[in-house]
Amino acid sequence: MQDFPGCALALGLALALPLLGLLAAPYIRKYFAGGKCTSTAKLNGKVVVITGANTGIGKETAKDLAGRGARVILACRDMEKAEAAANEIRTKTGNQQVIAKKLDLADTKSIREFAENFQEEEKELHILINNAGVMMCPYSKTVDGFEMQFGVNHLGPFLLTFLLIECLKQSAPSRIVNVSSLGHRRGSIHFENLQGEKSYNGNKAYCNSKLASILFTRELARRLQGTRVTANALHPGAVITELVRHSAIMIFLGKLLTFFLKTAQEGAQTSVYCAVAEELESVSGKYFSDCKPAYVWPQGCDDETAKKLWDVSCELLGIQWD
C-alpha cells in the first residue's frame, strides 16, 4: 500500500503524456515549419527562371510565384518530370504562363543553349532562382570534367548567371536568389583541392559547394552595386526532398524524423521571400533563413577568398566576367 501513491502518479503520467503530446503536436510542428513569407506582392508581367523546379523546393517556389501572376520558366534536366510539373502548376494556379525548358547544370553546353534560347524567346528577366543542386553523391564528374557537386552547385549557377546577367540588368529592378545551405558552416575552400583532386568526401564536398555559393553571392552583390540587381543567398531548412537520394543514412533519418522536417512547401518559403518581399528590393549580399537574416559563418565572409574563387571559376569556365 505504501507504493500506491507512486503507482498512481506513474499511471497518471502514462495516461496524460500521450494526451499532452497530441495537444502540443500542432505547436511543435509549427515551430519546425519555420518562417513563412507573408508578402502579398503580385508578379504580373514579371519573368522568372527557377532551376530544378520539377520537384521539391523548386517546384513549390514555382507554384507560389505562378500563383502571383509571373511567367515562370522551369529550367530542368528531366524534361518528362518538368512537363508534368508545369502542367500541374498551370492547373492549380490557372496561370498558363508556366513553361518547362531543358537545362542540365552538369553540362556547360546545355547551360549555354538554355541561355541562348531564353534570350531569343524572352525580352526580360526579373527573378533568377538558382535552386537546383546535388547532395552527397559519390565521386563523379560533369560532362566537362568538373567534380559533380562543385560543378552543379557552384560552377553551373555561376555560368548561368553570367550568361543572363545583362538581361537581368536591362530588366532592373531584378533579383538573383541562390539556394545555399547551413552546411556552409562545415565548408572550406582549399584551392589546391577545390574539386577533390587529392581527397574526396561526399559530405564535405557538398558543404564546400554551398560555401562557394555563399562566397559567389557575396562577390556578385559587390560587383552589382548601382545596377539595381540584387543577389542574396538562403538556407531553406531541413526539408524532405529527393536531394538526399544519394545518402542511405539521410534517407533513413528523413523517414525517422519526418515530424521534425519541413515539407517542400515550407522549405520554399525563404526562396519566395527573397524573390518577392518588398523590403528586400535594395537588400543585396545577404543570407537568409526562415524568412529573416541569418548568421554567416566566418569562412563565408572572406572577401579575399570570394574574389579568388570568382577568378578561378571564370578560368575553369573559360569566361571573362569583370
C-alpha positions in Angstrom: 0.0 0.0 0.0 2.9 2.3 0.6 3.7 2.2 -3.1 0.2 3.2 -4.2 0.7 6.9 -4.5 3.8 6.3 -6.7 2.0 3.8 -8.8 -1.0 6.2 -9.2 1.3 9.0 -10.2 3.1 6.8 -12.7 -0.2 5.6 -14.1 -1.5 9.2 -14.3 1.6 10.3 -16.2 1.4 7.3 -18.5 -2.1 8.3 -19.4 -1.5 12.1 -19.5 1.7 12.3 -21.5 0.3 10.9 -24.8 -2.6 13.3 -24.5 -0.3 16.2 -23.8 1.8 15.1 -26.8 -1.3 15.2 -29.0 -2.3 18.7 -27.7 1.3 20.0 -28.2 1.9 18.5 -31.6 0.5 21.3 -33.7 2.6 23.9 -31.8 5.7 21.7 -32.1 5.0 21.2 -35.8 4.5 24.9 -36.3 7.9 25.6 -34.7 9.8 23.2 -37.0 7.9 24.5 -40.1 9.9 27.7 -39.7 9.2 31.2 -41.1 6.5 31.9 -43.7 6.6 34.5 -46.4 3.7 36.9 -45.7 4.2 39.2 -48.7 1.2 39.6 -50.9 3.2 41.0 -53.8 1.9 40.3 -57.3 4.2 39.4 -60.1 2.1 40.1 -63.2 4.3 40.9 -66.1 7.4 39.6 -64.4 9.5 36.8 -65.8 11.1 34.2 -63.5 13.6 31.4 -64.1 13.9 28.6 -61.5 16.4 25.8 -61.9 15.5 22.3 -60.7 11.8 23.3 -60.5 10.3 19.9 -61.4 10.3 18.7 -57.8 10.7 19.6 -54.1 11.5 23.2 -53.1 11.9 24.4 -56.7 8.5 23.1 -57.7 6.8 24.7 -54.7 8.6 28.0 -55.3 7.4 27.9 -58.9 3.9 27.2 -57.9 3.9 30.2 -55.5 5.3 32.6 -58.0 3.0 31.4 -60.7 0.1 32.0 -58.3 1.3 35.6 -58.1 0.9 36.0 -61.8 4.5 35.6 -63.0 5.6 34.0 -66.2 7.6 31.1 -64.8 10.2 29.0 -66.6 11.1 25.7 -65.1 14.7 25.0 -66.1 15.2 21.3 -65.6 17.3 18.3 -66.6 14.5 15.8 -66.7 12.0 17.1 -69.2 9.4 14.5 -68.6 9.2 15.5 -64.9 9.4 19.2 -65.8 6.5 19.0 -68.2 4.4 17.1 -65.7 5.3 19.8 -63.0 4.5 22.6 -65.4 1.1 21.1 -66.3 0.3 20.6 -62.6 1.2 24.2 -61.7 -0.8 25.5 -64.6 -3.8 23.5 -63.5 -3.6 24.5 -59.8 -2.8 28.2 -60.3 -4.8 28.9 -63.5 -1.6 30.6 -64.9 -0.9 29.3 -68.4 2.5 31.1 -68.5 4.4 28.2 -66.8 6.9 26.7 -69.2 9.4 23.8 -69.0 12.8 24.2 -70.6 15.8 21.9 -70.8 18.8 22.7 -68.6 21.5 20.4 -67.3 23.8 22.1 -64.9 26.3 19.3 -65.3 26.9 20.3 -68.9 28.1 23.8 -69.9 26.9 23.2 -73.4 23.3 22.7 -72.1 23.6 25.8 -69.9 24.8 27.9 -72.9 22.0 26.6 -75.1 19.4 27.3 -72.4 20.6 30.9 -72.1 20.8 31.4 -75.8 17.2 30.1 -76.3 15.9 32.2 -73.4 17.3 35.4 -74.8 15.8 34.6 -78.2 12.4 34.0 -76.7 12.1 36.3 -73.8 12.6 40.1 -73.6 13.1 40.4 -69.8 14.2 38.5 -66.7 13.2 39.8 -63.3 14.0 36.9 -61.0 16.6 34.2 -61.3 16.5 31.5 -58.7 19.5 29.1 -58.7 17.7 26.3 -56.9 18.9 23.1 -58.4 21.6 21.0 -56.7 23.0 17.6 -55.8 24.0 16.4 -52.4 26.5 13.9 -51.0 26.8 12.0 -54.3 29.6 9.5 -54.9 32.6 10.9 -56.6 31.8 11.6 -60.3 32.4 14.3 -62.9 30.2 16.5 -65.0 30.3 16.4 -68.8 33.1 19.0 -68.7 35.2 17.1 -66.2 34.3 19.1 -63.0 33.7 17.3 -59.7 29.9 16.8 -59.7 28.9 18.8 -56.6 31.2 21.7 -57.3 30.1 21.7 -60.9 26.4 21.5 -60.4 26.1 23.5 -57.1 28.6 26.3 -58.0 30.0 26.4 -61.5 26.7 25.7 -63.2 24.8 28.5 -61.4 27.9 30.8 -61.9 27.9 30.3 -65.6 24.1 30.6 -65.9 24.1 33.8 -64.0 26.9 35.2 -66.1 25.0 34.4 -69.3 21.8 36.0 -68.1 23.3 39.0 -66.2 22.8 41.5 -69.0 19.1 40.6 -69.3 18.7 41.0 -65.5 20.4 44.4 -65.7 18.2 45.5 -68.5 15.1 44.3 -66.6 16.0 46.0 -63.3 14.9 46.1 -60.6 15.7 42.4 -60.6 16.8 39.7 -58.2 19.1 36.8 -58.1 18.4 34.2 -55.4 20.9 31.4 -54.6 19.8 28.5 -52.6 22.7 27.6 -50.4 22.7 25.7 -47.0 23.5 25.9 -43.4 26.0 23.3 -44.4 28.4 26.1 -45.5 29.5 26.3 -41.8 31.3 23.0 -42.3 32.7 24.0 -45.7 36.2 25.3 -46.6 37.8 26.4 -49.8 41.2 24.9 -50.5 42.2 25.9 -54.0 44.8 23.0 -54.2 41.9 20.5 -53.6 39.0 22.5 -54.9 37.4 19.6 -56.8 38.6 16.7 -54.6 41.7 16.2 -56.7 43.7 15.0 -53.7 41.0 13.6 -51.4 37.2 13.4 -51.6 34.4 13.1 -49.1 30.9 13.4 -50.4 29.5 15.3 -47.3 32.5 17.6 -47.2 32.3 18.3 -50.9 28.6 19.3 -50.5 29.4 21.7 -47.7 32.3 23.2 -49.7 30.0 23.7 -52.7 27.4 25.5 -50.5 30.2 27.7 -49.1 31.1 28.5 -52.6 27.5 29.6 -53.2 27.7 32.0 -50.3 31.0 33.4 -51.5 29.7 33.8 -55.0 26.6 35.6 -53.8 28.8 38.0 -51.7 31.2 38.9 -54.5 28.3 39.1 -57.1 26.5 41.6 -54.9 29.6 43.7 -54.6 30.0 43.8 -58.3 26.4 44.6 -59.0 26.3 47.7 -56.8 24.5 50.5 -58.5 22.8 48.2 -61.1 19.5 47.7 -59.2 20.1 44.0 -59.5 20.4 42.3 -56.1 21.8 38.9 -55.1 21.0 37.1 -51.9 21.6 33.5 -50.6 19.5 31.4 -48.3 19.2 28.2 -46.3 15.8 26.5 -46.9 16.0 24.5 -43.7 15.9 20.7 -43.1 13.4 19.6 -45.8 12.0 16.3 -47.1 13.1 16.3 -50.7 14.8 14.0 -53.3 18.1 15.8 -52.7 19.3 13.2 -50.2 18.7 10.3 -52.6 22.5 9.5 -52.6 22.7 9.1 -48.9 21.2 6.0 -47.3 21.7 7.4 -43.8 20.0 10.7 -44.7 17.1 8.8 -46.3 16.7 6.7 -43.1 16.9 9.8 -40.8 14.4 11.6 -43.0 11.8 8.8 -42.6 12.6 8.6 -38.9 12.4 12.3 -38.2 9.7 13.3 -40.7 7.7 15.1 -38.0 10.6 17.5 -37.4 11.4 18.2 -41.0 9.9 20.8 -43.3 7.7 19.9 -46.2 8.8 21.1 -49.6 6.2 23.9 -49.4 7.6 25.0 -46.0 11.1 24.8 -47.3 10.3 27.1 -50.3 9.2 30.0 -48.1 12.5 31.7 -47.8 13.1 31.3 -51.6 9.8 33.0 -52.2 10.6 35.6 -49.5 13.9 36.6 -51.2 12.2 36.7 -54.6 9.2 38.9 -53.7 9.5 40.7 -50.3 9.1 44.4 -50.8 11.5 45.2 -48.0 14.3 43.4 -49.8 14.2 45.4 -53.0 17.5 47.1 -52.3 19.0 44.5 -50.0 21.9 42.6 -51.5 24.7 40.3 -50.5 22.9 38.9 -47.5 22.0 35.4 -46.3 18.5 34.4 -45.1 16.8 31.5 -43.2 13.2 31.2 -42.1 12.4 34.5 -44.0 14.8 36.6 -41.9 18.5 37.5 -42.0 20.7 34.6 -40.7 24.3 34.2 -39.4 27.0 33.6 -42.0 30.0 31.6 -40.6 33.3 33.4 -40.8 34.6 31.4 -43.9 31.5 32.8 -45.8 32.6 36.4 -45.1 36.1 36.1 -46.5 36.3 38.7 -49.3 39.7 37.7 -50.5 38.7 34.1 -50.9 35.4 35.2 -52.6 37.4 37.2 -55.1 39.9 34.4 -55.8 37.1 31.9 -56.2 35.5 34.2 -58.7 38.7 34.4 -60.8 39.3 30.6 -60.5 35.6 29.9 -61.6 36.0 32.2 -64.6 39.2 30.4 -65.6 37.7 27.0 -65.2 34.7 28.0 -67.3 36.7 29.9 -69.9 34.8 33.2 -69.4 35.8 36.7 -68.6 33.4 38.4 -66.1 34.7 41.8 -64.9 
